[in-house]
């Protein structure tokens, strides 16, 4: 494993961000590939036996699938 990848994997970004903030950052950075990136992060966290991180990344994935806040009763306008 390359050093840069190892540092990236150990950065624990999820310790510093709320899930909603992570949704926005990853959607901006990865666009349509954000879901795949988040699932990869959840998978790697599972391989590291880090359940807390897995739950965080799955919550981010859920936010990517439904970006509208749950308490907002109005649907997004059709494009």
C-alpha positions as CSV (number, residue, x, y, z in Angstrom):
1,X,0.0,0.0,0.0
2,X,1.4,3.4,-1.0
3,X,2.2,5.9,1.8
4,X,-0.2,8.5,0.4
5,X,-3.1,6.0,0.3
6,X,-2.3,4.8,3.8
7,X,-2.2,8.4,5.1
8,X,-5.5,9.2,3.4
9,X,-7.1,6.1,4.8
10,X,-5.9,6.9,8.3
11,X,-6.9,10.6,8.1
12,X,-10.2,9.9,10.0
13,X,-12.0,12.7,8.1
14,X,-15.2,11.3,9.6
15,X,-14.0,12.5,13.0
16,X,-14.1,16.1,11.9
17,X,-17.2,16.4,9.8
18,X,-20.9,15.9,10.3
19,X,-22.5,13.5,7.9
20,X,-24.4,16.3,6.1
21,X,-21.2,18.3,5.6
22,X,-19.5,15.1,4.3
23,X,-22.4,14.7,1.8
24,X,-21.8,18.2,0.4
25,X,-18.0,17.8,0.2
26,X,-18.1,14.4,-1.4
27,X,-20.8,15.3,-3.9
28,X,-18.8,18.4,-4.9
29,X,-15.5,16.5,-5.2
30,X,-16.7,13.2,-6.8
31,X,-19.9,14.2,-8.5
32,X,-21.8,11.1,-9.8
33,X,-19.0,8.9,-8.3
34,X,-19.6,10.1,-4.7
35,X,-21.7,7.1,-3.8
36,X,-19.1,4.6,-5.0
37,X,-16.4,6.6,-3.0
38,X,-18.5,6.5,0.1
39,X,-19.2,2.8,-0.2
40,X,-15.5,2.1,-0.6
41,X,-14.8,4.1,2.5
42,X,-17.4,2.1,4.4
43,X,-16.0,-1.1,3.1
44,X,-12.5,-0.2,4.2
45,X,-13.7,0.8,7.6
46,X,-15.4,-2.6,7.9
47,X,-12.1,-4.3,6.9
48,X,-10.5,-2.2,9.7
49,X,-13.2,-3.4,12.2
50,X,-14.3,0.2,12.8
51,X,-18.0,0.0,13.2
52,X,-18.4,3.6,14.1
53,X,-16.8,4.7,10.9
54,X,-18.9,2.2,8.9
55,X,-22.1,3.7,10.4
56,X,-20.9,7.2,9.6
57,X,-20.1,6.4,5.9
58,X,-23.4,4.6,5.4
59,X,-25.2,7.6,6.9
60,X,-23.3,9.8,4.3
61,X,-24.4,7.3,1.6
62,X,-28.0,7.6,2.7
63,X,-27.6,11.4,2.5
64,X,-26.3,11.2,-1.0
65,X,-29.3,9.1,-2.1
66,X,-31.8,11.5,-0.5
67,X,-30.2,14.9,-0.3
68,X,-33.4,16.6,0.9
69,X,-33.6,17.0,4.7
70,X,-36.1,14.7,6.3
71,X,-37.9,17.6,8.0
72,X,-38.5,19.6,4.8
73,X,-42.0,18.8,3.7
74,X,-41.7,20.4,0.3
75,X,-40.3,18.4,-2.6
76,X,-37.5,19.8,-4.8
77,X,-38.7,21.6,-7.9
78,X,-38.6,19.5,-11.1
79,X,-35.7,20.5,-13.3
